[in-house]
Amino acid sequence: MNANFKNEIQTFGRSLLLPIAVLAPVGMVMGISSALGQSYMIDKLPFLGNDIFKAVLSSLGLISSVVFNNIPLLFAMGVAYGMSKKEKGIAVFASVVAYLTLLIAMHVHLKLAEPWRKRIFHWWARAWCSASRR
């Protein structure tokens, strides 16, 4: 195996570790806050039924869910940061812009394709049915 290729793959693997390292502690916070808010836990530890504790636990869960709701963005940023040799900040900024542009482009494409989807499906179904009758 080419040494340069091996180094590039190792660099790519290390760049994936940054977003993965964030997921573990945030997942623990989400899990603990969710578990402490369950009714069986409130039965065992009655102070968890206090409105302030409920508000804090639900807030922790919502705040930490931001990370899991944006996993693709975190990986785009992590790979851009890990793979760039110079100008890491610009690379991360460009990856965020590219990801957001991809999301909007997919949304626009799906909105434009919606009226044609049924027409194409009906045309394909008629063509397939007429071909199977022969």
Number of C-alpha atoms within 10 A of each C-alpha: 5 6 8 9 10 11 11 12 13 12 15 16 14 14 21 21 15 17 19 14 10 13 16 11 12 19 16 12 17 21 14 14 21 15 14 18 20 13 13 11 14 16 11 9 11 11 13 18 17 10 10 11 15 18 13 13 21 17 14 17 20 14 13 20 15 11 17 15 10 10 14 14 18 22 18 21 24 22 22 23 22 19 18 15 9 9 9 15 13 13 21 20 15 15 21 18 13 14 16 13 12 12 12 12 12 12 12 11 11 12 11 11 11 10 10 10 12 11 11 11 11 11 12 12 12 12 11 11 11 10 9 8 6 5
